[in-house]
Amino acid sequence: MKKIALLFSLLLTFSNLSFATPPAQENPISASQTDSAPDNQSYPLLFLRCGPINYPKYALRYELQGNTTISAIADADGKVMSAEVTNSSGWRILDEAVLQAVQNCKVLDQPDMEKTPLKGTFRWNISGIDYQQPQLIAASCASSDAVHIASDEEKERGIVIGVYLDKKGMVKKMTLEWSSGTASDMEAIRLLKSCQFLPAQDGKKTLESAISIRLIADVKSKIHRDYSQF
């Protein structure tokens, strides 16, 4: 009887627990394709023909979001033979999930070229009722003659840094999501370490969160700094 009572007590306990799930919405992952590429030289890349692209568990945990733009080439059979990220979502784990999904995917039924250029944008989105994403306070950042925070008009992928914040908006860690392969990467990290951030909010509560920042390197600058401290 004691074992039955204990089991019943445990069942009651678990029935009252609420487990973390993505904020409710009809489709937590949405894909959108433009009717034509901005240069009118590419066909729309139809991600839905490549099967479901699942949200990585790690990305759900930190509510990583963004738009991944892919440029690809389809062969004479309509299968993707090569693909690359032209505009990052800000998170490598999301970008690579899209890249992996489109590889060898048959996106065209009857292509009229041996090599067909394709382009499309996959939107990673988790919507909450009162959720406000974390924000960079750009005015708080130190100046740099080697890198700067990208504007919306600057379309290149650049250097992308992931910044993980605590509930007060303090930086817990940074990750280099996309690299330039130069010393400008370390200068980008140095610059963001000087910045202040507003934490994410869900209603009146502040949350641990993550934000990605895209920076552009000034290719004409010369960096005379010892980066060994990083």
C-alpha positions as CSV (number, residue, x, y, z in Angstrom):
1,M,0.0,0.0,0.0
2,K,2.9,2.3,0.8
3,K,4.3,1.8,-2.7
4,I,0.9,2.5,-4.3
5,A,0.5,5.7,-2.2
6,L,4.0,6.8,-3.2
7,L,3.3,6.1,-6.9
8,F,0.0,8.0,-6.7
9,S,1.8,11.0,-5.0
10,L,4.5,11.0,-7.8
11,L,1.8,11.0,-10.5
12,L,0.1,14.0,-8.9
13,T,3.4,15.8,-8.6
14,F,4.2,15.3,-12.3
15,S,0.7,16.3,-13.4
16,N,1.2,19.7,-11.8
17,L,4.6,20.4,-13.5
18,S,4.8,22.6,-16.6
19,F,7.6,21.9,-19.0
20,A,9.2,24.5,-21.2
21,T,7.9,24.5,-24.8
22,P,8.2,27.0,-27.6
23,P,5.7,29.8,-27.5
24,A,2.4,28.7,-29.0
25,Q,1.8,29.5,-32.7
26,E,0.4,27.7,-35.7
27,N,3.8,27.0,-37.2
28,P,6.9,27.9,-35.2
29,I,9.1,27.6,-38.3
30,S,8.1,29.5,-41.4
31,A,9.7,29.6,-44.8
32,S,9.3,32.4,-47.3
33,Q,10.5,32.6,-50.9
34,T,10.7,35.7,-53.0
35,D,9.1,35.6,-56.4
36,S,12.4,36.5,-57.9
37,A,15.9,37.3,-56.7
38,P,16.8,41.0,-56.4
39,D,18.9,40.8,-59.6
40,N,16.2,38.9,-61.5
41,Q,18.7,36.2,-62.4
42,S,17.7,33.5,-60.0
43,Y,14.7,31.2,-59.6
44,P,13.0,30.9,-56.2
45,L,14.5,28.2,-54.0
46,L,11.5,26.3,-52.7
47,F,12.5,24.9,-49.3
48,L,9.2,23.1,-48.8
49,R,10.2,20.6,-51.5
50,C,13.1,19.6,-49.3
51,G,11.0,18.2,-46.5
52,P,10.6,19.6,-43.0
53,I,13.5,21.7,-41.6
54,N,13.4,21.1,-37.9
55,Y,14.3,23.7,-35.3
56,P,17.5,22.6,-33.6
57,K,17.0,21.9,-29.9
58,Y,19.9,24.1,-28.9
59,A,18.4,27.0,-30.9
60,L,15.0,26.5,-29.3
61,R,16.6,26.6,-25.8
62,Y,18.0,30.1,-26.4
63,E,15.2,31.2,-28.8
64,L,17.6,31.9,-31.6
65,Q,15.9,33.5,-34.6
66,G,16.7,35.1,-37.9
67,N,16.5,34.8,-41.7
68,T,18.9,32.5,-43.6
69,T,19.3,33.5,-47.3
70,I,20.7,30.7,-49.5
71,S,22.1,30.9,-53.1
72,A,22.2,27.6,-54.8
73,I,22.8,25.9,-58.2
74,A,20.5,23.1,-59.5
75,D,21.8,20.6,-62.0
76,A,20.0,19.3,-65.2
77,D,17.9,17.0,-63.0
78,G,16.7,19.8,-60.8
79,K,18.7,18.8,-57.8
80,V,20.8,21.2,-55.8
81,M,24.4,20.6,-56.6
82,S,25.9,23.4,-54.5
83,A,24.6,26.0,-52.0
84,E,26.0,28.7,-49.8
85,V,24.8,31.2,-47.2
86,T,24.7,34.7,-48.6
87,N,23.0,36.3,-45.7
88,S,23.2,34.7,-42.3
89,S,20.4,34.4,-39.7
90,G,23.1,35.3,-37.2
91,W,23.4,31.8,-36.0
92,R,25.6,29.1,-37.7
93,I,23.5,26.3,-36.3
94,L,20.4,27.7,-38.1
95,D,22.2,28.4,-41.3
96,E,23.8,25.0,-41.5
97,A,20.4,23.3,-40.8
98,V,19.1,25.0,-44.0
99,L,22.2,24.1,-46.0
100,Q,22.0,20.5,-45.0
101,A,18.3,20.3,-45.9
102,V,18.8,21.7,-49.5
103,Q,21.8,19.6,-50.4
104,N,20.8,17.2,-53.2
105,C,17.2,18.3,-52.8
106,K,15.1,18.1,-56.0
107,V,13.7,21.6,-56.3
108,L,12.9,21.8,-60.0
109,D,10.9,19.3,-62.0
110,Q,11.9,20.2,-65.6
111,P,14.8,22.8,-65.6
112,D,15.5,24.4,-68.9
113,M,19.2,24.9,-68.1
114,E,22.0,22.6,-67.2
115,K,22.8,24.8,-64.2
116,T,20.0,26.9,-62.7
117,P,20.7,29.6,-60.2
118,L,18.4,29.6,-57.2
119,K,17.9,31.9,-54.2
120,G,15.6,31.9,-51.2
121,T,15.1,33.0,-47.6
122,F,14.2,30.7,-44.8
123,R,12.6,32.4,-41.8
124,W,13.4,31.1,-38.3
125,N,10.8,32.5,-36.0
126,I,9.4,31.8,-32.5
127,S,6.6,34.1,-31.6
128,G,5.5,34.9,-28.1
129,I,2.6,37.1,-27.0
130,D,4.7,39.7,-25.1
131,Y,8.2,38.5,-26.0
132,Q,10.7,41.3,-26.7
133,Q,14.0,40.3,-28.1
134,P,17.3,41.5,-26.5
135,Q,18.8,44.7,-27.9
136,L,22.2,46.2,-28.4
137,I,22.6,49.7,-27.1
138,A,24.8,50.9,-30.0
139,A,25.6,54.2,-28.5
140,S,27.3,52.4,-25.6
141,C,29.9,50.8,-27.8
142,A,33.5,51.9,-28.1
143,S,34.8,53.2,-31.4
144,S,37.0,51.2,-33.7
145,D,38.8,52.1,-37.0
146,A,38.9,48.4,-38.0
147,V,35.3,47.2,-37.7
148,H,31.8,48.7,-37.4
149,I,28.3,47.3,-36.7
150,A,26.6,46.6,-40.0
151,S,23.7,48.7,-41.2
152,D,20.7,47.2,-43.0
153,E,22.1,48.7,-46.3
154,E,25.3,46.6,-46.0
155,K,24.3,43.2,-47.4
156,E,27.5,41.2,-47.1
157,R,27.6,38.5,-44.5
158,G,30.5,40.1,-42.6
159,I,31.6,38.9,-39.2
160,V,28.8,37.5,-37.0
161,I,29.1,37.3,-33.2
162,G,26.7,35.5,-31.0
163,V,26.2,37.2,-27.6
164,Y,24.6,35.3,-24.7
165,L,23.1,37.5,-22.0
166,D,21.9,36.9,-18.4
167,K,18.6,38.3,-17.1
168,K,20.2,41.7,-16.4
169,G,21.6,42.0,-19.9
170,M,25.2,41.2,-18.8
171,V,27.3,39.2,-21.3
172,K,27.8,35.6,-20.2
173,K,29.7,34.5,-23.3
174,M,30.4,35.2,-27.0
175,T,30.6,32.9,-30.0
176,L,32.2,33.5,-33.4
177,E,29.3,32.4,-35.7
178,W,30.8,33.6,-39.0
179,S,34.5,34.5,-39.3
180,S,36.4,36.8,-41.7
181,G,39.5,34.7,-41.2
182,T,41.5,37.8,-40.2
183,A,42.4,39.7,-37.1
184,S,39.3,41.7,-37.6
185,D,37.4,38.8,-35.9
186,M,39.1,39.6,-32.6
187,E,38.6,43.3,-33.0
188,A,34.9,42.6,-33.5
189,I,34.8,40.7,-30.2
190,R,36.8,43.5,-28.5
191,L,34.3,46.1,-29.7
192,L,31.2,44.1,-28.5
193,K,32.8,43.5,-25.1
194,S,32.6,47.3,-24.6
195,C,28.8,47.4,-25.4
196,Q,25.8,47.3,-23.2
197,F,22.6,45.3,-23.9
198,L,19.0,45.2,-22.9
199,P,17.8,41.7,-21.9
200,A,14.9,40.0,-23.5
201,Q,11.5,40.4,-21.8
202,D,8.4,38.3,-21.6
203,G,5.7,40.5,-20.2
204,K,7.3,42.1,-17.1
205,K,10.0,39.4,-16.7
206,T,13.5,39.7,-18.0
207,L,15.0,36.5,-19.5
208,E,18.3,34.9,-20.3
209,S,18.7,35.3,-24.0
210,A,21.0,35.5,-27.0
211,I,21.5,38.1,-29.8
212,S,23.7,38.0,-32.9
213,I,25.5,41.0,-34.1
214,R,26.9,41.5,-37.6
215,L,29.9,43.6,-38.1
216,I,31.8,44.7,-41.2
217,A,35.6,44.9,-41.4
218,D,37.3,47.9,-42.9
219,V,39.7,46.2,-45.3
220,K,41.8,49.4,-45.6
221,S,42.6,49.5,-41.9
222,K,45.7,48.2,-40.2
223,I,45.3,46.6,-36.8
224,H,48.3,47.0,-34.6
225,R,47.0,45.2,-31.5
226,D,48.2,42.1,-29.6
227,Y,45.2,39.7,-29.6
228,S,46.8,37.1,-27.4
229,Q,44.5,38.3,-24.5
230,F,41.5,36.9,-26.4
